[in-house]
Amino acid sequence: MARVRAVFGQAVTAHREAVAQLRAARAALDVDRSGDSATDRAGLADQARDAAGRLAPGWLGADWAATADLAVGRDASAAAPVPVRIGTAVPGDDLDYPAVVPLLGAGHLAVEAASPQPFAGVLLRLLAAAPAGLLRVCWLGPGLPAPFRPLRAAGLLVEADPDTALAAADRQLRHVADAVRAGQDPAGLPYLVLVAAQPLPPARLRPLAEQGPAGRLHLLLAGQAAPLPHTVSVRSGAVRDPHAGREPHTGPDAHPDRDSYAGSGSAGGRSPGATAAGAGGTGAGRGEQVTVSYGEVTAPAVRLDPAPPDELIAAVCRRLADSLRPGFAQLLPAQRWAESSATGLRTPIGVGAGGAVELACAERTPHWLLAGPPRAAGAVALTAVYGLAARYSPDELAVYLLDATGAALFAEFAPSRADPSWLPHARHVGAVDTAEDLRPVLAALAGEVAERRRLLARAGHTELAAALSTVDRAMPRILVVLAGADLLWAATPPAPVPRAHPDGGPGPAPDAGTVPRMRGEDGVRPGHGEPVPASRGRADGEPDPPPVEAMLAELATIGGAVGVHLLSCAQRPAVPVLARLPGRLTVSDVDGTAVLGGRTVRLIDPYAEPAARARLREALWQARTPGSAPPEVPHATEPTSLAGE
């Protein structure tokens, strides 16, 4: 409890100090200053600007035109309150100085107008000033300016509905309170800034505003007229100061640091060409004056700063997002080929709110659908292949790479005249133009599945992990990557898909070395005893081959238990078997993110670091077993042909 009292005391002290500063500024204006000279007025204005510079250095108070060369992440402290500039105080016709208000670690900001436009500058200042990991933003309601959208991919900003946003605020307060009770220094915890771009019930906001500074929760509220604890209020239509045109007090009780809380922006703070946005969101900007109040104190008339140019916001947000995007190096394990695939396959593919996010082909999710545009989903598949190949040796993992996109997604894993190396794990690398092109690979895999099931049944097991120690045969996990799967069936309606066997367990298998048919002449699937309609048969009396989709469905139904896994990429899962794969990752083509189980994942972009990919590929090839064969590359043409090499 002593720790909680200490944190609360810091917030109360910051609040009282801010009130005292505003009162000092107001008192200075109420003193008769008729005898002050122009030199005195100019000197006091300079002192106020200097004080504002100390309170809000760098991004926290700089003119937009002066931010081009400023570094990000250096101007805000995790352990002290963070004031921020909102505009220019104009206590007299010949006076102005930066208006700086207490925010992080101290209070909140509310504007009477319904538009959240005035918050663009405040948000940009806080985001650019905060060290990495210090600040998270939750945007509630419509109107998120487009230049801020890269922050969603970086995990710095989330958009939420009222229930989700308020729940996040409650979690923040509980998390900080629990951490403080456990003896943790709250300065090590991030701030949460909740931007409410739509009105919320004051009864719901009041406890959040009251507890916010101690819980590192801060509110930016649009359309909020009711006074709230620890909140700076901005109202349209400035109350003109009765001493307009009179100079600030220059006596011994004047304090520039305090005065600077009452106003903002010197003449040099005007940003030529910047889009203006006043408190009412009308674009009046510096021409519109507002009243700024904090508790019982009302500051002099203030002109809100113009909104920062969209180009500036976008550049800063891209810089922040890029600095947080996971790199290709995160794929690399501490030791190459040191992991066992006995219980499944795992590799990182990106970063979420809780740290690294893995794609796992294991008991619960033996197969995966990467749902998204071909290049975006294919990039995740490429990341997965590199990550798995770095962790598992060719004795633990074999891969089949099938590409229906026409983009040669996997060409780098096969040898060519330009680059004779190949991925040692690759058994097959090929482009497929039609569903029928899959038949030879699926038939071979069906034979492998049948043989594994037979061996497991003989050993009395149903799962690969349990049988590895008793089966005298190499059985590496097999990953089948099929990119653009939906394109193969786009022109024709899908064939009926056989139902999954209830238990998925092994049954009687065909003789080893043969390719099992999915449907026998008697209309019964081998090993299942479940009647299905028999095929009509060809003119020579032989039955029709099973539909390719049925072969894929059979592989998905029984392959996982024996270590054969599907990783399918499809923008529109037109094939029922793809839609039913147990794991699903929804990939965005816009911001480098994906959604996994409701969580946003910032994805590793393998295309961003081609040199790193090439180095890993070369290292894996050099580590291959001498004499190992390259992958099969059917129907290859230059530059991937093996002819003459």
Secondary structure as the mmCIF struct_conf table of DSSP 4:
data_model
#
loop_
_struct_conf.conf_type_id
_struct_conf.id
_struct_conf.beg_label_comp_id
_struct_conf.beg_label_asym_id
_struct_conf.beg_label_seq_id
_struct_conf.end_label_comp_id
_struct_conf.end_label_asym_id
_struct_conf.end_label_seq_id
HELX_RH_AL_P HELX_RH_AL_P1 ALA A 2 ASP A 30
BEND BEND1 VAL A 31 VAL A 31
TURN_TY1_P TURN_TY1_P1 SER A 34 GLY A 35
HELX_RH_AL_P HELX_RH_AL_P2 ALA A 38 LEU A 55
BEND BEND2 ALA A 56 ALA A 56
HELX_RH_3T_P HELX_RH_3T_P1 GLY A 58 LEU A 60
TURN_TY1_P TURN_TY1_P2 GLY A 61 GLY A 61
HELX_RH_3T_P HELX_RH_3T_P2 TRP A 64 ALA A 66
TURN_TY1_P TURN_TY1_P3 ALA A 68 ASP A 69
HELX_LH_PP_P HELX_LH_PP_P1 LEU A 70 ALA A 71
BEND BEND3 VAL A 72 GLY A 73
BEND BEND4 ASP A 75 ASP A 75
BEND BEND5 ALA A 78 ALA A 80
STRN STRN1 VAL A 82 GLY A 92
TURN_TY1_P TURN_TY1_P4 ASP A 93 ASP A 94
STRN STRN2 LEU A 95 LEU A 104
TURN_TY1_P TURN_TY1_P5 GLY A 105 ALA A 106
STRN STRN3 HIS A 108 VAL A 111
BEND BEND6 GLU A 112 ALA A 114
TURN_TY1_P TURN_TY1_P6 GLN A 117 PRO A 118
HELX_RH_AL_P HELX_RH_AL_P3 PHE A 119 ALA A 129
BEND BEND7 ALA A 130 ALA A 130
HELX_LH_PP_P HELX_LH_PP_P2 PRO A 131 PRO A 131
TURN_TY1_P TURN_TY1_P7 ALA A 132 GLY A 133
BEND BEND8 LEU A 134 LEU A 134
STRN STRN4 LEU A 135 LEU A 140
BEND BEND9 GLY A 141 PRO A 142
HELX_RH_3T_P HELX_RH_3T_P3 ALA A 146 PHE A 148
TURN_TY1_P TURN_TY1_P8 ARG A 149 ARG A 149
HELX_RH_AL_P HELX_RH_AL_P4 PRO A 150 ALA A 154
TURN_TY1_P TURN_TY1_P9 GLY A 155 GLY A 155
BEND BEND10 LEU A 156 LEU A 156
STRN STRN5 LEU A 157 ALA A 160
HELX_RH_AL_P HELX_RH_AL_P5 PRO A 162 ARG A 181
TURN_TY1_P TURN_TY1_P10 ALA A 182 GLY A 183
HELX_RH_3T_P HELX_RH_3T_P4 PRO A 186 GLY A 188
BEND BEND11 LEU A 189 LEU A 189
HELX_LH_PP_P HELX_LH_PP_P3 PRO A 190 PRO A 190
STRN STRN6 TYR A 191 ALA A 196
BEND BEND12 ALA A 197 GLN A 198
HELX_RH_AL_P HELX_RH_AL_P6 PRO A 202 GLN A 211
TURN_TY1_P TURN_TY1_P11 GLY A 212 GLY A 212
HELX_RH_3T_P HELX_RH_3T_P5 PRO A 213 GLY A 215
TURN_TY1_P TURN_TY1_P12 ARG A 216 ARG A 216
STRN STRN7 LEU A 217 ALA A 222
BEND BEND13 GLY A 223 GLY A 223
BEND BEND14 ALA A 226 ALA A 226
TURN_TY1_P TURN_TY1_P13 PRO A 229 HIS A 230
STRN STRN8 THR A 231 SER A 236
BEND BEND15 GLY A 237 GLY A 237
TURN_TY1_P TURN_TY1_P14 PRO A 242 GLY A 245
BEND BEND16 ARG A 246 ARG A 246
HELX_LH_PP_P HELX_LH_PP_P4 GLU A 247 HIS A 249
BEND BEND17 GLY A 251 GLY A 251
TURN_TY1_P TURN_TY1_P15 PRO A 252 ASP A 253
HELX_RH_AL_P HELX_RH_AL_P7 PRO A 256 ASP A 259
HELX_RH_3T_P HELX_RH_3T_P6 SER A 260 ALA A 262
HELX_RH_3T_P HELX_RH_3T_P7 ALA A 267 GLY A 269
TURN_TY1_P TURN_TY1_P16 PRO A 272 GLY A 273
HELX_LH_PP_P HELX_LH_PP_P5 ALA A 274 ALA A 276
TURN_TY1_P TURN_TY1_P17 ALA A 279 GLY A 280
BEND BEND18 GLY A 281 GLY A 283
HELX_RH_3T_P HELX_RH_3T_P8 GLY A 285 GLY A 287
BEND BEND19 GLU A 288 GLU A 288
STRN STRN9 GLN A 289 TYR A 294
TURN_TY1_P TURN_TY1_P18 GLY A 295 GLU A 296
STRN STRN10 VAL A 297 THR A 298
HELX_LH_PP_P HELX_LH_PP_P6 ALA A 299 ALA A 301
STRN STRN11 VAL A 302 LEU A 304
HELX_LH_PP_P HELX_LH_PP_P7 ASP A 305 PRO A 309
HELX_RH_AL_P HELX_RH_AL_P8 ASP A 310 LEU A 324
BEND BEND20 ARG A 325 ARG A 325
HELX_LH_PP_P HELX_LH_PP_P8 PRO A 326 GLY A 327
HELX_RH_3T_P HELX_RH_3T_P9 PHE A 328 LEU A 331
BEND BEND21 ALA A 334 GLN A 335
TURN_TY1_P TURN_TY1_P19 ARG A 336 TRP A 337
TURN_TY1_P TURN_TY1_P20 ALA A 342 THR A 343
STRN STRN12 LEU A 345 GLY A 352
TURN_TY1_P TURN_TY1_P21 ALA A 353 GLY A 354
STRN STRN13 GLY A 355 CYS A 361
BEND BEND22 ALA A 362 ARG A 364
BEND BEND23 PRO A 366 HIS A 367
STRN STRN14 TRP A 368 ALA A 371
BEND BEND24 GLY A 372 GLY A 372
HELX_RH_AL_P HELX_RH_AL_P9 PRO A 374 ARG A 391
BEND BEND25 TYR A 392 TYR A 392
TURN_TY1_P TURN_TY1_P22 PRO A 394 GLU A 396
STRN STRN15 LEU A 397 ASP A 403
BEND BEND26 THR A 405 ALA A 407
TURN_TY1_P TURN_TY1_P23 LEU A 409 PHE A 410
HELX_RH_3T_P HELX_RH_3T_P10 ALA A 411 PHE A 413
BEND BEND27 ALA A 414 ALA A 414
BEND BEND28 ARG A 417 ALA A 418
TURN_TY1_P TURN_TY1_P24 PRO A 424 HIS A 425
STRN STRN16 ALA A 426 ALA A 431
BEND BEND29 ASP A 433 THR A 434
HELX_RH_3T_P HELX_RH_3T_P11 ALA A 435 LEU A 438
HELX_RH_AL_P HELX_RH_AL_P10 ARG A 439 ALA A 459
TURN_TY1_P TURN_TY1_P25 GLY A 460 GLY A 460
BEND BEND30 THR A 462 GLU A 463
HELX_RH_AL_P HELX_RH_AL_P11 LEU A 464 ALA A 467
TURN_TY1_P TURN_TY1_P26 LEU A 468 THR A 470
BEND BEND31 ARG A 473 ARG A 473
STRN STRN17 ARG A 477 ALA A 483
TURN_TY1_P TURN_TY1_P27 GLY A 484 GLY A 484
HELX_RH_AL_P HELX_RH_AL_P12 ALA A 485 LEU A 488
TURN_TY1_P TURN_TY1_P28 TRP A 489 TRP A 489
BEND BEND32 ALA A 490 THR A 492
HELX_LH_PP_P HELX_LH_PP_P9 PRO A 493 HIS A 501
BEND BEND33 PRO A 502 ASP A 503
HELX_LH_PP_P HELX_LH_PP_P10 PRO A 510 ASP A 511
TURN_TY1_P TURN_TY1_P29 ALA A 512 GLY A 513
BEND BEND34 THR A 514 THR A 514
BEND BEND35 MET A 518 ARG A 519
TURN_TY1_P TURN_TY1_P30 GLU A 521 ASP A 522
BEND BEND36 GLY A 523 GLY A 523
STRN STRN18 VAL A 524 VAL A 524
TURN_TY1_P TURN_TY1_P31 PRO A 526 HIS A 528
STRN STRN19 PRO A 531 PRO A 531
HELX_LH_PP_P HELX_LH_PP_P11 PRO A 533 SER A 535
TURN_TY1_P TURN_TY1_P32 ALA A 539 ASP A 540
BEND BEND37 GLY A 541 GLY A 541
HELX_LH_PP_P HELX_LH_PP_P12 GLU A 542 PRO A 547
HELX_RH_AL_P HELX_RH_AL_P13 VAL A 548 ILE A 558
BEND BEND38 GLY A 559 GLY A 559
HELX_RH_3T_P HELX_RH_3T_P12 GLY A 560 VAL A 562
TURN_TY1_P TURN_TY1_P33 GLY A 563 GLY A 563
STRN STRN20 VAL A 564 ALA A 570
BEND BEND39 GLN A 571 ARG A 572
BEND BEND40 VAL A 575 VAL A 575
HELX_RH_AL_P HELX_RH_AL_P14 PRO A 576 ALA A 579
TURN_TY1_P TURN_TY1_P34 ARG A 580 ARG A 580
BEND BEND41 PRO A 582 PRO A 582
STRN STRN21 GLY A 583 VAL A 587
BEND BEND42 ASP A 589 GLY A 592
STRN STRN22 THR A 593 LEU A 596
TURN_TY1_P TURN_TY1_P35 GLY A 597 GLY A 598
STRN STRN23 ARG A 599 LEU A 603
HELX_RH_3T_P HELX_RH_3T_P13 PRO A 606 ALA A 608
HELX_RH_AL_P HELX_RH_AL_P15 PRO A 610 GLN A 622
TURN_TY1_P TURN_TY1_P36 ALA A 623 ALA A 623
BEND BEND43 ARG A 624 ARG A 624
HELX_LH_PP_P HELX_LH_PP_P13 THR A 625 THR A 625
TURN_TY1_P TURN_TY1_P37 PRO A 626 GLY A 627
HELX_LH_PP_P HELX_LH_PP_P14 SER A 628 PRO A 631
STRN STRN24 GLU A 632 GLU A 632
TURN_TY1_P TURN_TY1_P38 PRO A 634 HIS A 635
TURN_TY1_P TURN_TY1_P39 GLU A 638 PRO A 639
BEND BEND44 THR A 640 THR A 640
TURN_TY1_P TURN_TY1_P40 ALA A 643 GLY A 644
#
